């Protein structure tokens, strides 16, 4: 999460967010996608959401997930994440 006042991910921090590399095979899973590399500002957003309950951190994460799904030509009725626990 950005420490500056305003949105959870400012334009400057957003420049440091990188798209994830393709996910390799996962046993028992038909398909797995990752939207962002789990580092820097993206990692901070995930941790703020999961460990501190900072719901505003979800918005840029959901946007990245949605862009990844649509960019792969996929569609569905539910878009979800892997729970932490």
C-alpha positions as CSV (number, residue, x, y, z in Angstrom):
1,X,0.0,0.0,0.0
2,X,1.1,3.5,-0.7
3,X,2.0,5.5,2.4
4,X,0.9,8.7,0.7
5,X,-2.6,10.2,1.3
6,X,-5.1,9.2,-1.4
7,X,-5.7,5.9,-3.2
8,X,-4.1,2.7,-2.0
9,X,-1.8,2.7,-5.0
10,X,-0.5,6.1,-6.2
11,X,0.7,6.6,-9.8
12,X,4.3,6.5,-8.7
13,X,3.9,3.2,-6.8
14,X,1.9,1.8,-9.7
15,X,4.9,2.2,-11.9
16,X,6.7,-0.4,-9.7
17,X,4.0,-3.0,-10.1
18,X,4.9,-5.7,-12.6
19,X,2.6,-8.2,-14.4
20,X,3.2,-11.8,-13.3
21,X,5.0,-14.3,-15.4
22,X,2.9,-17.2,-16.6
23,X,2.0,-19.7,-13.8
24,X,3.3,-23.2,-14.3
25,X,1.2,-26.4,-13.8
26,X,-0.5,-26.8,-10.4
27,X,-1.5,-30.3,-9.4
28,X,-5.2,-30.7,-9.3
29,X,-5.9,-27.4,-10.9
30,X,-7.1,-26.9,-14.5
31,X,-5.8,-23.4,-14.8
32,X,-4.1,-20.8,-12.6
33,X,-3.4,-17.2,-13.4
34,X,-1.5,-14.6,-11.5
35,X,-2.0,-10.9,-12.2
36,X,1.0,-9.4,-10.5
37,X,4.4,-10.3,-9.3
38,X,4.3,-10.8,-5.5
39,X,6.8,-8.1,-4.7
40,X,7.0,-4.4,-3.8
41,X,3.7,-2.4,-3.9
42,X,1.7,-5.4,-5.1
43,X,2.9,-7.5,-2.1
44,X,2.1,-4.6,0.2
45,X,-1.5,-4.4,-1.2
46,X,-2.0,-8.2,-0.6
47,X,-0.6,-8.1,2.9
48,X,-2.7,-5.0,3.8
49,X,-5.8,-6.7,2.6
50,X,-5.2,-10.1,4.1
51,X,-3.4,-9.3,7.3
52,X,-4.8,-5.9,8.2
53,X,-8.3,-6.0,6.7
54,X,-7.6,-2.9,4.6
55,X,-10.4,-3.4,2.1
56,X,-9.4,-0.4,0.0
57,X,-6.4,-2.4,-1.0
58,X,-8.7,-4.8,-2.9
59,X,-9.6,-2.3,-5.7
60,X,-6.2,-2.3,-7.6
61,X,-5.8,-6.0,-7.0
62,X,-9.3,-6.8,-8.4
63,X,-8.6,-4.5,-11.4
64,X,-5.3,-6.3,-12.1
65,X,-7.0,-9.7,-11.8
66,X,-9.9,-8.6,-14.1
67,X,-7.5,-7.3,-16.8
68,X,-5.5,-10.6,-16.6
69,X,-8.7,-12.7,-17.1
70,X,-10.1,-10.5,-19.9
71,X,-6.7,-10.3,-21.5
72,X,-6.6,-14.1,-21.8
73,X,-10.0,-14.2,-23.4
74,X,-11.6,-15.9,-20.4
75,X,-15.0,-15.2,-19.0
76,X,-17.0,-16.4,-16.0
77,X,-19.4,-15.4,-13.3
78,X,-17.0,-15.4,-10.4
79,X,-13.5,-14.0,-10.0
80,X,-11.8,-15.0,-6.7
81,X,-8.4,-15.3,-5.0
82,X,-6.7,-18.1,-3.1
83,X,-7.4,-17.6,0.6
84,X,-4.4,-17.0,3.0
85,X,-5.6,-19.6,5.5
